């Protein structure tokens, strides 16, 4: 059974409006804070996670190649030393 009391109906409408307004204010505050953070950190030179991971992978490959070249160089130096 639904109440026909206009005072209660008005109170419910007011509460719903207040909740909607509060939710909108929360969203707006969050977006404003996010924009301020972007502006504040805009001068810093940050990289994205994808860029960081790509450079990390490149560095790992370069280390592997360096180890291979170092081993090959040691082998060639050993061969050259044995010829003398």
Secondary structure, 3 states (H helix, E strand, C coil): CCCCCHHHHHHHHHHHHHHHHHHHHHHHHHHHHHHHHHHHHCCCCCCCHHHHHHHHHHHHHHHHHHHHHHHHHHHHHHHHHHHC
